[in-house]
Amino acid sequence: MEVTGKVINECEALKNAFEMHDDPVSEIYLPVESADLKNAFALLSLFDLDKPYFPLPICLLSEHRQAFLKADQPALKFLHGLPDEEKAGIEIAIDYLECDRLDDCLRAFFFTVIYKFFDGCHSNAEEQQI
């Protein structure tokens, strides 16, 4: 896999690998074949990497979550389209890459899924009481 400088700057693990090179380079070659890393890089490509990223608060307050969800619809649609096994794999790849932007995206995705699940359970419980 080839990754660009913008991708390298997003991922602490890649930045550390990049800094180990003696010669200045704008791309590094990752000698791995991993569907999970490819999915992580595909997800990262859906963000505007020219915009600086500031990690979301750990609690992901409602207003932060809503702003994040509105801004990053393509990334969330990408995650919705992945099979569960690939979502689990991409989570491992994101942890390895140490990428705050992807970590927050995955967290927002899971919060949204969990919220919809519990909201649906609540609605079903209300219907059964009527």
Salt bridges, closest charged atoms under 4 A:
GLU10 OE1 - ARG101 NE 2.90
GLU12 OE2 - LYS15 NZ 3.04
ASP50 OD1 - LYS6 NZ 2.75
ASP84 OD1 - LYS87 NZ 3.45
ASP103 OD2 - ARG107 NH2 3.80
ASP104 OD1 - ARG107 NH2 2.49
GLU126 OE2 - HIS122 NE2 2.70
